[in-house]
């Protein structure tokens, strides 16, 4: 990966925080450079083409998320269950409605919109297996999934255990069926997007 693609988001993100050395102007404006200045309309067009510019924008986004995690108090991972592809989709939706907005501002707004789901501290990563499909997830997110499934009436348990067991798989399948989602039993991105927004 191009080292510059990682350093640019870090430098841009430093401007976001109230550090005197990186304070922007009196109106909190600053000059965004490189991909940060890309108009939203260009991001949407490049995403549709899956171009090299889009790949670079996704590398920039992951660097920005890492810098956000590093610089934001009380934050271990601002997007603990959201994949880069889901973040890209959310950005494209926002950018479609705000075509002239710079990519930096759209990304900043996106992270502000998902930060209520953030992990505040480190959590063990576990592997979830359903059939021959596997995915890795923070154990804390499994607790959240189970808590939501219990509250929704799909998981018949008194409390969350953080173990993605057969009962949780069955509850997820029931939830997916009830919400007209692909029934996989896995806590995939579409399922979590619905489950955590109820």
GUMIKOL-775986 format. One record per atom (N, C-alpha, C): residue number from 1; x, y, z. Coordinates in steps of 0.05 Angstrom, whole numbers, always signed. Atoms other than C-alpha are relative to their C-alpha. Example, Ala and Ser with C-alpha at 12.3 -4.5 7.8 and 13.67 -1.06 7.14 Angstrom:
% GUMIKOL-775986
+------+--------+--------+--------+
: resi :     c1 :     c2 :     c3 :
+------+--------+--------+--------+
:    1 :    +18 :    -24 :     +0 :
:    1 :   +246 :    -90 :   +156 :
:    1 :    +18 :    +24 :     +0 :
:    2 :    -16 :    -24 :     -1 :
:    2 :   +273 :    -21 :   +143 :
:    2 :    -15 :    +22 :    +14 :
+------+--------+--------+--------+
END
This chain:
% GUMIKOL-775986
+------+--------+--------+--------+
: resi :     c1 :     c2 :     c3 :
+------+--------+--------+--------+
:    1 :    +17 :    -24 :     +0 :
:    1 :     +0 :     +0 :     +0 :
:    1 :    +18 :    +25 :     +0 :
:    2 :    -15 :    -25 :     +2 :
:    2 :    +24 :    +70 :    -16 :
:    2 :     +0 :    +14 :    +27 :
:    3 :     -3 :    -12 :    -27 :
:    3 :    +50 :   +101 :    +49 :
:    3 :    -14 :    +27 :     +1 :
:    4 :    +12 :    -26 :     +1 :
:    4 :    +24 :   +169 :    +27 :
:    4 :    -30 :     -2 :     +5 :
:    5 :    +29 :     +3 :     -3 :
:    5 :    -48 :   +142 :    +25 :
:    5 :     -7 :     -3 :    +30 :
:    6 :     +5 :     +2 :    -29 :
:    6 :    -43 :   +126 :   +100 :
:    6 :     +6 :    +26 :    +14 :
:    7 :     -8 :    -24 :    -13 :
:    7 :     -8 :   +190 :   +120 :
:    7 :    -19 :    +23 :     -5 :
:    8 :    +18 :    -21 :     +7 :
:    8 :    -56 :   +236 :    +84 :
:    8 :    -25 :     +1 :    +18 :
:    9 :    +23 :     -2 :    -18 :
:    9 :   -117 :   +215 :   +125 :
:    9 :     +8 :     +7 :    +29 :
:   10 :     -9 :     -7 :    -26 :
:   10 :    -77 :   +221 :   +189 :
:   10 :     +4 :    +30 :     +2 :
:   11 :     -4 :    -29 :     +0 :
:   11 :    -56 :   +291 :   +172 :
:   11 :    -27 :    +15 :     -2 :
:   12 :    +26 :    -12 :     +3 :
:   12 :   -127 :   +309 :   +150 :
:   12 :    -16 :     -2 :    +26 :
:   13 :    +15 :     +4 :    -25 :
:   13 :   -156 :   +280 :   +214 :
:   13 :    +10 :    +17 :    +22 :
:   14 :    -11 :    -17 :    -21 :
:   14 :   -109 :   +319 :   +258 :
:   14 :    -13 :    +28 :     -1 :
:   15 :    +13 :    -27 :     +3 :
:   15 :   -143 :   +382 :   +231 :
:   15 :    -28 :     +0 :    +13 :
:   16 :    +28 :     +3 :    -11 :
:   16 :   -210 :   +356 :   +259 :
:   16 :     -1 :     +6 :    +30 :
:   17 :     +0 :     -1 :    -29 :
:   17 :   -189 :   +360 :   +331 :
:   17 :    +10 :    +27 :    +10 :
:   18 :     -7 :    -26 :    -10 :
:   18 :   -181 :   +421 :   +375 :
:   18 :    +28 :     +2 :    +12 :
:   19 :    -28 :     -3 :     -8 :
:   19 :   -105 :   +419 :   +379 :
:   19 :    +10 :    +26 :    -12 :
:   20 :     -8 :    -26 :    +10 :
:   20 :    -76 :   +488 :   +374 :
:   20 :    +18 :     +0 :    -24 :
:   21 :    -19 :     +2 :    +22 :
:   21 :    -22 :   +466 :   +326 :
:   21 :    -14 :     -7 :    -26 :
:   22 :    +14 :     +9 :    +23 :
:   22 :    -75 :   +439 :   +278 :
:   22 :    -28 :    +12 :     -1 :
:   23 :    +26 :    -11 :     -6 :
:   23 :   -132 :   +488 :   +289 :
:   23 :    -16 :    +11 :    -24 :
:   24 :    +14 :    -12 :    +23 :
:   24 :   -153 :   +510 :   +218 :
:   24 :     -3 :    +30 :     +4 :
:   25 :     +3 :    -29 :     -4 :
:   25 :   -177 :   +582 :   +212 :
:   25 :    -22 :     +6 :    +20 :
:   26 :    +20 :     -8 :    -21 :
:   26 :   -225 :   +621 :   +257 :
:   26 :    -27 :    -12 :     -5 :
:   27 :    +27 :    +11 :     +7 :
:   27 :   -286 :   +593 :   +220 :
:   27 :     +2 :    -31 :     -2 :
:   28 :     -5 :    +29 :     +0 :
:   28 :   -257 :   +522 :   +227 :
:   28 :     +1 :    -11 :    -29 :
:   29 :     -4 :     +9 :    +27 :
:   29 :   -244 :   +519 :   +152 :
:   29 :    +30 :     -7 :     -4 :
:   30 :    -27 :     +7 :     +7 :
:   30 :   -182 :   +487 :   +123 :
:   30 :     +1 :    -10 :    -29 :
:   31 :     -4 :     +9 :    +28 :
:   31 :   -154 :   +467 :    +55 :
:   31 :     +4 :    -30 :     +0 :
:   32 :     -3 :    +29 :     +4 :
:   32 :   -167 :   +394 :    +41 :
:   32 :    +16 :     -6 :    -25 :
:   33 :    -18 :     +6 :    +23 :
:   33 :   -115 :   +363 :     -5 :
:   33 :     -4 :    -28 :    -10 :
:   34 :     +1 :    +27 :    +12 :
:   34 :   -113 :   +303 :    -51 :
:   34 :    -28 :    -12 :     +1 :
:   35 :    +26 :    +14 :     +0 :
:   35 :   -169 :   +252 :    -43 :
:   35 :    -20 :    +13 :    +19 :
:   36 :    +18 :    -13 :    -19 :
:   36 :   -197 :   +291 :    +16 :
:   36 :    -17 :    +21 :    -13 :
:   37 :    +14 :    -21 :    +14 :
:   37 :   -218 :   +346 :    -33 :
:   37 :    -17 :    -11 :    -23 :
:   38 :    +16 :    +12 :    +22 :
:   38 :   -250 :   +297 :    -83 :
:   38 :    -29 :     +7 :     +5 :
:   39 :    +29 :     -5 :     -4 :
:   39 :   -322 :   +319 :    -94 :
:   39 :    -15 :    -26 :     +3 :
:   40 :    +17 :    +24 :     -4 :
:   40 :   -375 :   +270 :    -72 :
:   40 :     -9 :    -12 :    -26 :
:   41 :     +9 :    +10 :    +26 :
:   41 :   -400 :   +265 :   -143 :
:   41 :    +21 :    -17 :    -14 :
:   42 :    -22 :    +16 :    +12 :
:   42 :   -332 :   +240 :   -166 :
:   42 :     +4 :    -27 :    +14 :
:   43 :     -2 :    +25 :    -15 :
:   43 :   -330 :   +189 :   -110 :
:   43 :    -21 :    -20 :     -9 :
:   44 :    +22 :    +18 :     +9 :
:   44 :   -398 :   +161 :   -132 :
:   44 :     +7 :    -11 :    -28 :
:   45 :     -7 :     +9 :    +27 :
:   45 :   -375 :   +158 :   -205 :
:   45 :    +23 :    -20 :     +0 :
:   46 :    -23 :    +19 :     -1 :
:   46 :   -309 :   +124 :   -188 :
:   46 :     -8 :    -26 :    +14 :
:   47 :    +10 :    +24 :    -13 :
:   47 :   -345 :    +75 :   -142 :
:   47 :    -15 :    -18 :    -19 :
:   48 :    +15 :    +15 :    +20 :
:   48 :   -392 :    +55 :   -198 :
:   48 :    +19 :    -15 :    -20 :
:   49 :    -20 :    +12 :    +19 :
:   49 :   -331 :    +41 :   -243 :
:   49 :    +19 :    -19 :    +14 :
:   50 :    -20 :    +15 :    -16 :
:   50 :   -292 :     +8 :   -186 :
:   50 :    +28 :     +5 :    -11 :
:   51 :    -25 :     -9 :    +12 :
:   51 :   -233 :    +47 :   -212 :
:   51 :    +23 :     +0 :    +20 :
:   52 :    -24 :     -2 :    -17 :
:   52 :   -163 :    +55 :   -185 :
:   52 :     -4 :    +23 :    +20 :
:   53 :     +6 :    -22 :    -18 :
:   53 :   -185 :   +122 :   -156 :
:   53 :    -18 :     -8 :    +23 :
:   54 :    +17 :    +11 :    -21 :
:   54 :   -240 :    +86 :   -118 :
:   54 :    +16 :    -17 :    +19 :
:   55 :    -17 :    +16 :    -18 :
:   55 :   -189 :    +36 :    -91 :
:   55 :    +16 :    +18 :    +18 :
:   56 :    -16 :    -19 :    -16 :
:   56 :   -146 :    +94 :    -68 :
:   56 :    -17 :    +14 :    +21 :
:   57 :    +18 :    -12 :    -19 :
:   57 :   -206 :   +127 :    -36 :
:   57 :     -7 :    -19 :    +23 :
:   58 :     +5 :    +19 :    -22 :
:   58 :   -220 :    +63 :     +3 :
:   58 :    +24 :     -4 :    +18 :
:   59 :    -24 :     +1 :    -16 :
:   59 :   -148 :    +60 :    +25 :
:   59 :     +2 :    +25 :    +18 :
:   60 :     +0 :    -24 :    -15 :
:   60 :   -154 :   +132 :    +47 :
:   60 :    -20 :     -2 :    +23 :
:   61 :    +21 :     +3 :    -20 :
:   61 :   -219 :   +115 :    +84 :
:   61 :    +10 :    -17 :    +23 :
:   62 :     -9 :    +17 :    -22 :
:   62 :   -187 :    +58 :   +123 :
:   62 :    +22 :    +14 :    +17 :
:   63 :    -20 :    -16 :    -15 :
:   63 :   -129 :   +104 :   +142 :
:   63 :    -13 :    +21 :    +17 :
:   64 :    +15 :    -20 :    -15 :
:   64 :   -178 :   +157 :   +163 :
:   64 :    -13 :    -12 :    +25 :
:   65 :    +13 :    +14 :    -22 :
:   65 :   -216 :   +107 :   +207 :
:   65 :    +21 :     -6 :    +21 :
:   66 :    -22 :     +7 :    -19 :
:   66 :   -150 :    +84 :   +239 :
:   66 :     +9 :    +25 :    +15 :
:   67 :     -8 :    -25 :    -13 :
:   67 :   -130 :   +156 :   +253 :
:   67 :    -22 :    +10 :    +19 :
:   68 :    +23 :     -7 :    -17 :
:   68 :   -199 :   +171 :   +281 :
:   68 :     +1 :    -16 :    +26 :
:   69 :     -2 :    +18 :    -24 :
:   69 :   -192 :   +111 :   +328 :
:   69 :    +23 :     +9 :    +18 :
:   70 :    -23 :     -8 :    -16 :
:   70 :   -124 :   +135 :   +350 :
:   70 :     -4 :    +27 :    +14 :
:   71 :     +2 :    -27 :    -10 :
:   71 :   -143 :   +207 :   +361 :
:   71 :    -25 :     +7 :    +16 :
:   72 :    +26 :     -6 :    -13 :
:   72 :   -214 :   +203 :   +389 :
:   72 :     +0 :    -13 :    +28 :
:   73 :     +1 :    +11 :    -27 :
:   73 :   -220 :   +196 :   +464 :
:   73 :    -22 :    -21 :     +3 :
:   74 :    +20 :    +20 :     -7 :
:   74 :   -258 :   +136 :   +491 :
:   74 :     -9 :    -16 :    -25 :
:   75 :     +6 :    +15 :    +25 :
:   75 :   -254 :   +100 :   +423 :
:   75 :    +22 :    -19 :     -6 :
:   76 :    -18 :    +21 :     +9 :
:   76 :   -221 :    +34 :   +406 :
:   76 :     -5 :     -4 :    -30 :
:   77 :     +7 :     +4 :    +28 :
:   77 :   -258 :    +23 :   +340 :
:   77 :    -27 :    +14 :     -5 :
:   78 :    +24 :    -15 :     +5 :
:   78 :   -309 :    +73 :   +313 :
:   78 :    -20 :    -16 :    -17 :
:   79 :    +17 :    +16 :    +18 :
:   79 :   -336 :    +22 :   +263 :
:   79 :     +5 :    -30 :     +5 :
:   80 :     -8 :    +27 :     -9 :
:   80 :   -331 :    -45 :   +300 :
:   80 :    -13 :    -23 :    -15 :
:   81 :    +13 :    +22 :    +15 :
:   81 :   -379 :    -85 :   +257 :
:   81 :     -4 :     +7 :    -29 :
:   82 :     +4 :    -10 :    +27 :
:   82 :   -384 :    -43 :   +194 :
:   82 :    +24 :     -7 :    -17 :
:   83 :    -22 :     +6 :    +19 :
:   83 :   -343 :    -69 :   +135 :
:   83 :     +6 :    +26 :    -15 :
:   84 :     -7 :    -22 :    +17 :
:   84 :   -306 :    -21 :    +90 :
:   84 :    -20 :     +3 :    -23 :
:   85 :    +20 :     -1 :    +22 :
:   85 :   -356 :    -40 :    +35 :
:   85 :    -26 :    +13 :    +10 :
:   86 :    +24 :    -13 :    -10 :
:   86 :   -415 :    -20 :    +80 :
:   86 :     +5 :    +30 :     +4 :
:   87 :     -6 :    -29 :     -2 :
:   87 :   -381 :    +46 :    +97 :
:   87 :     +0 :    +14 :    -27 :
:   88 :     +0 :    -11 :    +27 :
:   88 :   -370 :    +57 :    +23 :
:   88 :    -28 :     +4 :    -10 :
:   89 :    +27 :     -2 :     +9 :
:   89 :   -443 :    +44 :     +9 :
:   89 :    -14 :    +23 :    +14 :
:   90 :    +11 :    -23 :    -15 :
:   90 :   -464 :    +93 :    +64 :
:   90 :    +10 :    +26 :    -10 :
:   91 :    -12 :    -25 :    +12 :
:   91 :   -416 :   +145 :    +36 :
:   91 :    -13 :     +6 :    -27 :
:   92 :    +11 :     -4 :    +27 :
:   92 :   -443 :   +135 :    -34 :
:   92 :    -29 :    +10 :     +2 :
:   93 :    +28 :     -9 :     -4 :
:   93 :   -515 :   +144 :     -9 :
:   93 :     +0 :    +30 :     +8 :
:   94 :     -2 :    -28 :     -9 :
:   94 :   -496 :   +209 :    +27 :
:   94 :    +10 :    +18 :    -23 :
:   95 :    -12 :    -16 :    +22 :
:   95 :   -454 :   +233 :    -32 :
:   95 :    -20 :     +4 :    -23 :
:   96 :    +21 :     -3 :    +21 :
:   96 :   -512 :   +220 :    -80 :
:   96 :    -18 :    +24 :     +5 :
:   97 :    +18 :    -22 :     -8 :
:   97 :   -552 :   +271 :    -41 :
:   97 :    +15 :    +27 :     +3 :
:   98 :    -17 :    -23 :     -5 :
:   98 :   -493 :   +319 :    -31 :
:   98 :    +23 :     +0 :    -20 :
:   99 :    -21 :     +5 :    +20 :
:   99 :   -454 :   +316 :    -97 :
:   99 :    +24 :    +19 :     +1 :
:  100 :    -22 :    -19 :     +0 :
:  100 :   -412 :   +379 :    -85 :
:  100 :    +16 :     +0 :    +26 :
:  101 :    -14 :     +1 :    -26 :
:  101 :   -390 :   +362 :    -14 :
:  101 :    +27 :    -15 :     -4 :
:  102 :    -26 :    +14 :     +1 :
:  102 :   -316 :   +344 :     -7 :
:  102 :     -1 :    -27 :    +14 :
:  103 :     -1 :    +27 :    -11 :
:  103 :   -301 :   +271 :     +7 :
:  103 :     +8 :     +0 :    +30 :
:  104 :     -9 :     -2 :    -28 :
:  104 :   -266 :   +291 :    +73 :
:  104 :    -24 :     +5 :    +18 :
:  105 :    +23 :     -8 :    -17 :
:  105 :   -330 :   +324 :   +100 :
:  105 :    -20 :    -23 :     +1 :
:  106 :    +19 :    +22 :     +1 :
:  106 :   -374 :   +266 :    +78 :
:  106 :    +10 :    -23 :    +18 :
:  107 :    -11 :    +21 :    -17 :
:  107 :   -327 :   +216 :   +112 :
:  107 :     -1 :     +8 :    +29 :
:  108 :     +1 :    -10 :    -27 :
:  108 :   -324 :   +258 :   +175 :
:  108 :    -29 :     -3 :    +11 :
:  109 :    +29 :     +2 :     -8 :
:  109 :   -401 :   +261 :   +178 :
:  109 :     -7 :    -30 :     +3 :
:  110 :     +6 :    +28 :     -2 :
:  110 :   -404 :   +186 :   +165 :
:  110 :     +9 :    -11 :    +27 :
:  111 :    -10 :    +10 :    -25 :
:  111 :   -360 :   +170 :   +225 :
:  111 :    -15 :    +12 :    +24 :
:  112 :    +16 :    -11 :    -21 :
:  112 :   -399 :   +218 :   +268 :
:  112 :    -27 :    -14 :     +2 :
:  113 :    +26 :    +14 :     +0 :
:  113 :   -463 :   +181 :   +248 :
:  113 :     +1 :    -28 :    +11 :
:  114 :     -2 :    +28 :    -10 :
:  114 :   -436 :   +112 :   +267 :
:  114 :    +14 :     -2 :    +28 :
:  115 :    -16 :     +2 :    -24 :
:  115 :   -397 :   +131 :   +329 :
:  115 :    -15 :    -10 :    +25 :
:  116 :    +14 :    +10 :    -23 :
:  116 :   -453 :   +112 :   +377 :
:  116 :     +3 :    -31 :     +2 :
:  117 :     -5 :    +29 :     +0 :
:  117 :   -437 :    +39 :   +357 :
:  117 :    +29 :     -7 :     +7 :
:  118 :    -29 :     +6 :     -3 :
:  118 :   -363 :    +46 :   +372 :
:  118 :     +6 :    -18 :    +24 :
:  119 :    -11 :    +15 :    -23 :
:  119 :   -323 :     +0 :   +416 :
:  119 :    +17 :    +20 :    +15 :
:  120 :    -15 :    -19 :    -16 :
:  120 :   -296 :    +41 :   +473 :
:  120 :    +27 :    -11 :    +10 :
:  121 :    -25 :    +13 :     -8 :
:  121 :   -242 :    -10 :   +491 :
:  121 :     +3 :    -25 :    -15 :
:  122 :     -7 :    +24 :    +15 :
:  122 :   -208 :    -70 :   +462 :
:  122 :    -18 :    -23 :     +7 :
:  123 :    +16 :    +24 :     -4 :
:  123 :   -248 :   -134 :   +453 :
:  123 :    +12 :    -23 :    -16 :
:  124 :    -11 :    +23 :    +14 :
:  124 :   -227 :   -204 :   +435 :
:  124 :    -14 :     -4 :    -27 :
:  125 :    +12 :     +7 :    +27 :
:  125 :   -238 :   -224 :   +362 :
:  125 :     -4 :    -30 :     +0 :
:  126 :     +7 :    +28 :     +1 :
:  126 :   -274 :   -290 :   +354 :
:  126 :     -8 :     -7 :    -29 :
:  127 :     +8 :    +10 :    +27 :
:  127 :   -288 :   -332 :   +292 :
:  127 :    -28 :    -12 :     +3 :
:  128 :    +27 :    +11 :     +0 :
:  128 :   -361 :   -346 :   +278 :
:  128 :     -2 :    -18 :    -25 :
:  129 :     +3 :    +19 :    +22 :
:  129 :   -375 :   -408 :   +236 :
:  129 :    -29 :    -10 :     -2 :
:  130 :    +27 :    +11 :     +5 :
:  130 :   -442 :   -427 :   +205 :
:  130 :     +3 :    -16 :    -26 :
:  131 :     -6 :    +17 :    +24 :
:  131 :   -435 :   -486 :   +157 :
:  131 :    +29 :     +4 :     -8 :
:  132 :    -27 :     -4 :     +9 :
:  132 :   -375 :   -473 :   +114 :
:  132 :     +7 :    +30 :     -2 :
:  133 :     -5 :    -29 :     +0 :
:  133 :   -380 :   -397 :   +122 :
:  133 :    +11 :     +9 :    +26 :
:  134 :    -12 :    -11 :    -24 :
:  134 :   -337 :   -359 :   +172 :
:  134 :     +4 :    +30 :     -2 :
:  135 :     -8 :    -29 :     -2 :
:  135 :   -327 :   -288 :   +195 :
:  135 :    +11 :     +5 :    +27 :
:  136 :    -12 :     -9 :    -25 :
:  136 :   -287 :   -254 :   +249 :
:  136 :    -15 :    +24 :    +10 :
:  137 :    +15 :    -21 :    -12 :
:  137 :   -321 :   -208 :   +298 :
:  137 :     +9 :     +5 :    +29 :
:  138 :     -6 :     -5 :    -28 :
:  138 :   -308 :   -174 :   +364 :
:  138 :    -20 :    -14 :    +18 :
:  139 :    +17 :    +14 :    -18 :
:  139 :   -336 :   -213 :   +422 :
:  139 :    -21 :    +20 :    +12 :
:  140 :    +19 :    -20 :    -10 :
:  140 :   -368 :   -148 :   +448 :
:  140 :    -24 :     +4 :    -19 :
:  141 :    +22 :     -3 :    +20 :
:  141 :   -408 :   -144 :   +383 :
:  141 :    -19 :    -24 :     +2 :
:  142 :    +17 :    +23 :     -4 :
:  142 :   -433 :   -215 :   +394 :
:  142 :    -18 :     +4 :    +24 :
:  143 :    +17 :     -7 :    -23 :
:  143 :   -458 :   -193 :   +462 :
:  143 :    -23 :    +19 :     -9 :
:  144 :    +20 :    -19 :     +9 :
:  144 :   -494 :   -135 :   +428 :
:  144 :    -21 :    -14 :    -18 :
:  145 :    +19 :    +15 :    +18 :
:  145 :   -524 :   -181 :   +375 :
:  145 :    -19 :    -16 :    +17 :
:  146 :    +17 :    +17 :    -17 :
:  146 :   -550 :   -229 :   +428 :
:  146 :    -19 :    +17 :    +16 :
:  147 :    +17 :    -18 :    -15 :
:  147 :   -577 :   -172 :   +470 :
:  147 :    -23 :    +10 :    -17 :
:  148 :    +21 :    -10 :    +18 :
:  148 :   -615 :   -144 :   +410 :
:  148 :    -19 :    -23 :     -8 :
:  149 :    +17 :    +22 :     +7 :
:  149 :   -641 :   -213 :   +390 :
:  149 :    -18 :     -8 :    +24 :
:  150 :    +16 :     +6 :    -24 :
:  150 :   -665 :   -225 :   +462 :
:  150 :    -23 :    +21 :     +2 :
:  151 :    +20 :    -21 :     -2 :
:  151 :   -700 :   -157 :   +463 :
:  151 :    -21 :     -2 :    -22 :
:  152 :    +18 :     +3 :    +23 :
:  152 :   -731 :   -172 :   +395 :
:  152 :    -17 :    -25 :     +2 :
:  153 :    +16 :    +24 :     -4 :
:  153 :   -758 :   -238 :   +421 :
:  153 :     +9 :    -24 :    -17 :
:  154 :     -9 :    +22 :    +17 :
:  154 :   -718 :   -282 :   +373 :
:  154 :    +19 :    -19 :    +15 :
:  155 :    -18 :    +18 :    -16 :
:  155 :   -667 :   -309 :   +423 :
:  155 :    -12 :     -4 :    +28 :
:  156 :    +12 :     +7 :    -26 :
:  156 :   -697 :   -345 :   +482 :
:  156 :    +22 :     -5 :    +20 :
:  157 :    -21 :     +2 :    -20 :
:  157 :   -644 :   -331 :   +534 :
:  157 :     -4 :    +22 :    +20 :
:  158 :     +2 :    -21 :    -21 :
:  158 :   -639 :   -292 :   +599 :
:  158 :    +20 :    +22 :     -4 :
:  159 :    -21 :    -20 :     +4 :
:  159 :   -574 :   -257 :   +580 :
:  159 :    +18 :     -9 :    -23 :
:  160 :    -19 :     +5 :    +21 :
:  160 :   -522 :   -252 :   +527 :
:  160 :    +25 :    -13 :    +12 :
:  161 :    -23 :    +15 :    -10 :
:  161 :   -462 :   -298 :   +533 :
:  161 :    +26 :     +8 :    -16 :
:  162 :    -23 :     -7 :    +17 :
:  162 :   -417 :   -272 :   +477 :
:  162 :    +10 :    -24 :    -16 :
:  163 :     -6 :    +24 :    +15 :
:  163 :   -415 :   -343 :   +447 :
:  163 :    -21 :     -3 :    -22 :
:  164 :    +18 :     +2 :    +22 :
:  164 :   -445 :   -348 :   +378 :
:  164 :     -7 :    -30 :     -4 :
:  165 :     +7 :    +28 :     -1 :
:  165 :   -477 :   -416 :   +392 :
:  165 :    -23 :     -7 :    -19 :
:  166 :    +21 :     +9 :    +17 :
:  166 :   -531 :   -457 :   +357 :
:  166 :    -26 :    +15 :     +5 :
:  167 :    +25 :    -16 :     -6 :
:  167 :   -587 :   -419 :   +393 :
:  167 :     +2 :    +27 :    -13 :
:  168 :     -4 :    -27 :    +12 :
:  168 :   -558 :   -353 :   +368 :
:  168 :     -3 :     -2 :    -30 :
:  169 :     +3 :     +5 :    +29 :
:  169 :   -553 :   -381 :   +297 :
:  169 :    -29 :     -2 :     -7 :
:  170 :    +29 :     +4 :     +5 :
:  170 :   -626 :   -403 :   +300 :
:  170 :    -15 :    +27 :     +3 :
:  171 :    +13 :    -26 :     -5 :
:  171 :   -647 :   -335 :   +329 :
:  171 :     +6 :    +19 :    -23 :
:  172 :     -7 :    -18 :    +22 :
:  172 :   -609 :   -298 :   +274 :
:  172 :    -16 :     -8 :    -25 :
:  173 :    +16 :     +9 :    +23 :
:  173 :   -643 :   -341 :   +221 :
:  173 :    -29 :     +9 :     +2 :
:  174 :    +28 :     -9 :     -4 :
:  174 :   -711 :   -326 :   +251 :
:  174 :     -2 :    +30 :     -5 :
:  175 :     +0 :    -29 :     +5 :
:  175 :   -694 :   -252 :   +252 :
:  175 :     +3 :     +7 :    -29 :
:  176 :     -3 :     -5 :    +29 :
:  176 :   -670 :   -254 :   +180 :
:  176 :    -25 :     -6 :    -16 :
:  177 :    +25 :     +8 :    +13 :
:  177 :   -733 :   -290 :   +158 :
:  177 :    -21 :    +22 :     +5 :
:  178 :    +20 :    -20 :     -7 :
:  178 :   -777 :   -239 :   +195 :
:  178 :     +4 :    +26 :    -14 :
:  179 :     -7 :    -26 :    +13 :
:  179 :   -741 :   -181 :   +161 :
:  179 :     +6 :     -3 :    -29 :
:  180 :     -4 :     +5 :    +29 :
:  180 :   -738 :   -212 :    +91 :
:  180 :    +29 :     +5 :     -9 :
:  181 :    -29 :     -1 :     +6 :
:  181 :   -662 :   -217 :    +92 :
:  181 :     +9 :    -28 :     -9 :
:  182 :    -11 :    +27 :     +6 :
:  182 :   -619 :   -273 :    +64 :
:  182 :     +3 :    -15 :    +26 :
:  183 :     -1 :    +16 :    -25 :
:  183 :   -625 :   -328 :   +115 :
:  183 :    +26 :    -17 :     +0 :
:  184 :    -27 :    +13 :     -2 :
:  184 :   -553 :   -347 :   +131 :
:  184 :     +6 :     -9 :    +28 :
:  185 :     -7 :     +6 :    -28 :
:  185 :   -552 :   -350 :   +207 :
:  185 :    +24 :    +16 :     +9 :
:  186 :    -24 :    -16 :     -6 :
:  186 :   -490 :   -306 :   +203 :
:  186 :     -8 :    +29 :     +6 :
:  187 :     +5 :    -29 :     -5 :
:  187 :   -488 :   -235 :   +231 :
:  187 :    +13 :    +16 :    -22 :
:  188 :    -12 :    -14 :    +23 :
:  188 :   -474 :   -207 :   +162 :
:  188 :     -8 :    +30 :     +0 :
:  189 :     +4 :    -29 :     +0 :
:  189 :   -474 :   -133 :   +144 :
:  189 :    -30 :     +8 :     -3 :
:  190 :    +28 :     -8 :     +3 :
:  190 :   -547 :   -128 :   +119 :
:  190 :    -16 :     -6 :    +26 :
:  191 :    +15 :     +8 :    -24 :
:  191 :   -572 :   -165 :   +181 :
:  191 :     +6 :    +19 :    +23 :
:  192 :     -7 :    -17 :    -22 :
:  192 :   -533 :   -122 :   +230 :
:  192 :    -10 :    +29 :     -5 :
:  193 :    +11 :    -27 :     +6 :
:  193 :   -554 :    -58 :   +194 :
:  193 :    -29 :     +3 :     +9 :
:  194 :    +29 :     -1 :     -8 :
:  194 :   -627 :    -76 :   +208 :
:  194 :     -2 :     -5 :    +30 :
:  195 :     +2 :     +7 :    -28 :
:  195 :   -616 :   -107 :   +277 :
:  195 :     +7 :    +23 :    +18 :
:  196 :    -10 :    -21 :    -18 :
:  196 :   -577 :    -49 :   +306 :
:  196 :    -15 :    +27 :     -5 :
:  197 :    +15 :    -25 :     +5 :
:  197 :   -625 :     +4 :   +277 :
:  197 :    -28 :     -2 :    +10 :
:  198 :    +27 :     +4 :    -10 :
:  198 :   -688 :    -24 :   +309 :
:  198 :     -4 :    +17 :    +25 :
+------+--------+--------+--------+
END
